[in-house]
Amino acid sequence: MTARALCLVAGLLSACEAPAQPPPSMTQSSSALAGPASGLAPAASPSSVVGSTSASASASASASPSASGTAPGPSVSPDSISFAIVPFAKPDPGPAGPGGFTADASRCLTDPSCSMERYASLLLASVDAGESPADGSCFQLLRGVGVPPDIGRAGACFEKAVAAEGECGGSSPSIDRMQLALHYALGRGRPRSSETARKTLLGCFEDGSVGALDEVITSFAQGRGHDLSSLDVCEAGLAATTLAMSMCVAEDRLLATIRDAALEKALLARYDRAFLAAFKKAGAEHAAYADAMLLAAADVYRGGTMSTVTAPSARNHVVRNRTVRWEILLRRGVPPLPDPKEAREKLLAERDAAPKRAQADLAWRNLVRDTEKAYAPFRAHEAELLTGAPKLDASQAQAWLDVDRTDELSLLDAP
């Protein structure tokens, strides 16, 4: 597997490509400008330090007033420009509406006029009330997506989620179960207990992920510690099988929906409902394009199990590029952009090369062509939206889109 492909599997493509210093002109994708993504770490070496978190967004796990234990451990942080960062929120005092606080939070998230602060307060209340965790909510608390990062509440959330699963029954563990075992091993968010960590994985199929976790549990039990880069099993490289990697990628997609919803709330606050409606219409076209990219990316590893990881990872990256583009625009304004002619020449070169890369047959060429067909209507409408935003002219919009499309086409490189 190429280094780029490994980065894609990791969900850390931007970290692999981001320059040490800001470039004089933007030649990288929106995702690369935003900084490292929360995602799946390479499985080649579960104990290795991989990736890094954004310094400006860093939220120390040990700072959580509800964290349990005293063991040192890594931090978990989302990207610094995301509107899903809600650093200050307290649980809603209630009473909850029909379906409990969880249902209230879900309704708030899908309502662009309901603030992220309100959403966060409802989600925190749902955890404190002991309600069944919504999909992805435990990792939200762990990573600080849509709520303040809170290791204590995250540990309690994973505890309840795993209790609802029942016994492993000889199957590979879920990432919730893996995460709970890691909390106990490190004493972060749960009392430190290697015995409880191992009991959490009892009865699970002893696959590569369980083996990687057992190494961590043993290291901490013997007082040797471990060079983990994150408290998150996905980011720390402990998802060591394609199944576990796939679960991490799916979790990333769930968290991306929170980030996207937060962006829509920010767009409504900045513009109006008509603009938001146009943005969502272009978003439907973008989703079709992202799906076409998923199918093409799957064919890069035709017949291989790795395609079940790299394909959805590629889709996540495409979706993230658009989200980050608008976050940058709203947070920072127009970034340094390359010369439009230069950006277009690079895009055309990448577009012409893509059909000749991964596979040498008509099926592959048709898949690449389908990405172009799906991209065209989205691009036209996205350019209109970008030029309707303050301080962005037509040539800048085209250059920015060219940079991101060039980046996305490069995801189709052969391994």
N, C-alpha and C positions, 0 to 999 in steps of 0.2 A: 504494500500500500504506500502511496506517495505521502510525503509530509503534509501536503495540502489536504489529501483525503483524510488523513488522521486528524487534522484540525477540524475538518467538517464533521467527522464522527463525534469529535469532542464538543461540538457546539461552541468552539473557541476559535473559529476561523479569523475573527477580527483580532484576537490577541496574537495570532501567528503573523498577521500582516501589519499590525499597527506600528507606525514609526516611533522611535524614542522621543523625537521632537516633532511639533506640528510642521507639516510640509508647507512650502511657500505657496503651493497651489494644490487644490484638491484633486488627487489622482486615485484615491481609494473610495470604496463604497461608503454609503451612509453608515452602515454597521461598523466599519473600521474606524470611522471618525468618532463614533460613540464610545468606543472602548470595549473591553472584554464583556462577553455575554455570560450570563449565568447559564450553565449547560453541562454537558456530559464530558467528563475528562477521559483521555485515552486510557484504554484498558490494558495496554501493553505492560505497564508496570504499576500495579495498584498502589504500591508504597511510595512512588515517586512524587515529587512536587511538580504539579502541572498548572500552567496558567497563572493568572494573578487577578486580584480584584481591584476595582477602580478606587484610587486613594481618596478622591473627592466624595465618593459615596460610601466609603467604608463605615460599617456599623459594627462595633465590637460585640461579639456574642456575649462576652463576659460582663458587658455593661448592663445587661438586662436585669432589672431588680428581681425578676421572678426566676432567674436561672438557679438551678440546683447544683451542688458540688463545687469543688474548688480547683479542679484540674485545669491546667492551661489548655487552650485550644485555639483553633483558627477562627477567623471572622467570615461572615457571609454577607455579601452586599449586592444589590441590583445595580444597574447602570445609573450614572449620576444624572442623566438628563431625563429619565423616565418620569412621566406624570403620575406613575403608580407608586412613587415614593411618598409615603405619608408618615413623617417622622413623629408627629404628635397626635395621638388619639387615645381616648379613654372609652371603656365599654359603655354602651348605651344602657341607661338605668332601667329601660323598659317602661311599660309592659310590651311584650312582643306581639306582633300581629299574627294572623292565621298562618300556621306552618312554622312558627317560631322565628327566632332571630336569623336563622339561616335563610329562610325564605324571604325575610325582609331585606337581607343583604343582597340576595340574588336580584330582587326587584329594583333595588337601588342601583346596582351595577349596570343594569340594562337601561336605566333612565338617565339620559345625558344631563338632565337638570339636577340630579341628585349628586351631591359632592362626594369626592373620594374620602373626605374626612368622615362624612356620615356613613359611607359604606364600611370604612375601617371600624368605626365604633360598633356597628351591628355585627360584624364578623367576630370582633373580640368578645362581644356579649354572648354570641353563640357558643364559643369555646368555653367561656366561664360558666355557662348554663349547662354544660355537659351534653349539648346536642350532638347528633351524629355529624361528623365532619363532612363538609361538601368536598367534592372532588378538587384536589389541589390545594385546599385551604391549609393543610399542615405545612406544605412546602412554602406557601405564602408567608406564614409566620417565621419559618426558618430563614428564608431569603429576604424578607422585608418587601414583598410585592403586594401593594394594596393595603398593607397594614405595617405598623412599626415592627421591625424584627424583634422577636421575643422568644428566646430559646426555651424558657420555662413553659410558656403556653404551647410552643411547638412540640415539646416532649409530651405534654399531656394530650395533645391532639393526636400524635402518632400512637400513643398508648391506646386511646379509644378506637382508632381506626384498625389497629391490629387485633384488638379484642373482638371487633365485629367480624374479622376474617375467620376466626376460629383457628383450628390447628393447621399446620402446614400440610400434613398428610402426604409427605413424600414428594411434594411439588417444590419447584424453585421458589424462594421467598419473593414476596412483593418488595418494591423499593420502600414502602412504608415500614415493613418489618425489618428490612436491612437498616433503615434509618434509626428505628427505635433501638436496635441492638447497639448501634454506634453511640447513641446518646448514653446508654448505660455503661458502655466501655470507657467513654471519656469522662463521665460524670458531668455532662453538660445538659441541663434541662431535665435530667433524671439523676437520682443518686448513683454514684459510681459503684458498679457491681459487675465484675466479670462473670459471676455466676448467673445473674439475671440476663446479661447480654447473651450468654450461650443458651439459656433456656428459651429466649425469644426466638432463636433459630432452631430449636429442637424439633426434630421430625422433618426438617426441610431437606430437600435433595442437596447433597454436598457438591454443588457446582463451583465454578471458579470464583463467583462472587462470595459465596459462603466461605471459601478458603481464604480469600483476601480479607474478609472481615475477621475470621478467626485469628489471622496473623496480627491484626490490630488489637483485638481483645487480649491476646496473649502478651503482646508487647506492653500494654498498659498495666496488665495484671502483675507483670514482673517489674514494673517501675522503669522500664526502658523508654517509654513514650514511643512516638511514631512521627515520621515526617509528613504528616497529612497537610495538604494545602487548604483544606476546607473541612468544615463539620458536615457538609452536604455529601452524601455517598456518591451522588452523580458527579459532582465537581472534584471529588477527591480520588477518582479513578477506581473506586471500589465496585462499580458496576462492570464486572469483568466478563460477562457473557453477552451474546447478542440479544438475548431476551431481556436482560437487565438494562442494556443500553437502549433497547426499544422503549422500555418503560420510562426511562429518563427523558428520552426525546418526546414521548407523549406528555410527560409532566411539563416539559418546557412549553409545549403548545398550549396547555391549559393556562399556564402563567402568562403566556403571550396574550391570551384573550383578556386578561385583567389589564395588562398594559395598554392594549388597544382601546378598551372601554374608557380608561383614564384619559387617553388622548382625545377621544371623541368629546368627553366632557370639557377638556381644555379648548378644543376647537369651537364648541358652542359658546363658551365664555368669551372667546376672542372675536368670533364672527357672528353668525346668526344661524337659524334653523335651515334656511335655504342653502347656505354654504355646506352645512353638515349633511344635508340630504344629498347634495352633489358629491361630497366626499364619500359617502357610503355607497352611492351608485357606482362610482369608480372603484370602490373597494370590492364590490361584487365581481367586477371585471378582473381585478387584481387577483382575487381568489381563484378564478378560472385559470389565469396564467400560472399561479403558484401550483395548481394541480397538474397543469401540463408539465411544469418543471419537475414535479415529483415523479411523473411517469418516465420522463427522459432520464432523470438521475438514477432511477431504479434499473434502467437498462444498461447503465455504465457497468454495473456488477451483475450482468445478466446470468441468472441461474445460481447466483451465490447468496448465502444467507446475509452477507453484509449489506445487501441492498435494502433489507428491511430496516436498517438503521440509517444508512446514508441518504436514502430517498426522502423520508420525512424530515431528516436534518436539513436537506437542501430546501425543502418547502418552508421550513421554519426560518431559514436564512433569508429567503426571498420576502417572506411576510415581514420579517424584522427590518429589512432595508427600507420598506415604505414607512413603517412606524417611526423609525429613527429619523428618516428624512424630515418628517413633519415635526418631530420633537426638536430637532436641531433648529428648524425654521422658527418655531415658536419660542424656544428658549434663548437662542443665540443670534438669530437672524441669518443672513446669507453667509455661508462659509467661503473661504477662498476656493475658487473654481478654476479648472484648467481652461485654456483657450478652447472655445467651442469646436474649432476645426480639428484640433488635436484630439479632443474627446471623441469626436465622430470618427476619425481615422482609426482610433484604437477599437472602437465598437465594431466597425465594419470588418476589421481584421479578425476579431474574435468571432463574429457572426459567420464569416466565410470558413473559418477553421473548424467550427463546432461539428458540422456534418461529417467531417473526416476523422473524428477523434476516436471515440470509444469502440464503435462497431463498424464493420465494413459491409453493411448491407442496407437494403431499402427500408427495412423496419426502423432502423436507427435514424436514418435521414428523415423519415416521416415524423418521428417523435420530435426531432429538433425543429422541423418545419412547424409542427403543431404549437411549439412554444412561441414561435414568431407570430403565428396567426392569433393566438390568445393575447399576446402582448400588445399588438397594434391598437385595438380599441381602447385598452386601458391607458396606454401612453398618451393618446390624443386627449383623453379627458383629464388625465393627471396634469398634463402640460397646461391645460386651461386653468385648472385649480391653482397651480403654482404661480402662474402669471397673474392670477387674481389676488395673490397674497402681496403684502407690502414689500417694496424694495427688490422684487425679483422680476427681471425682464425676461423676454422670450428666449434669448440666447443663453442666459444663465439656467433657465429651466431645462432647456434641451441638453446643455452640458451635464447638468446634474443627473438627469435621467440616463444619459449615455454612460456616465461613470458607473451607475448602479447596474445597468443592463450588462455592461462588459463584465463586471464582477460576477453577476449571476450566470452568465454563459460559461465562465471559467469553472463553475461548479461541475460542468459536464466533461471535464478533462478525464482522460483514461487513467486508470491507476498505474 
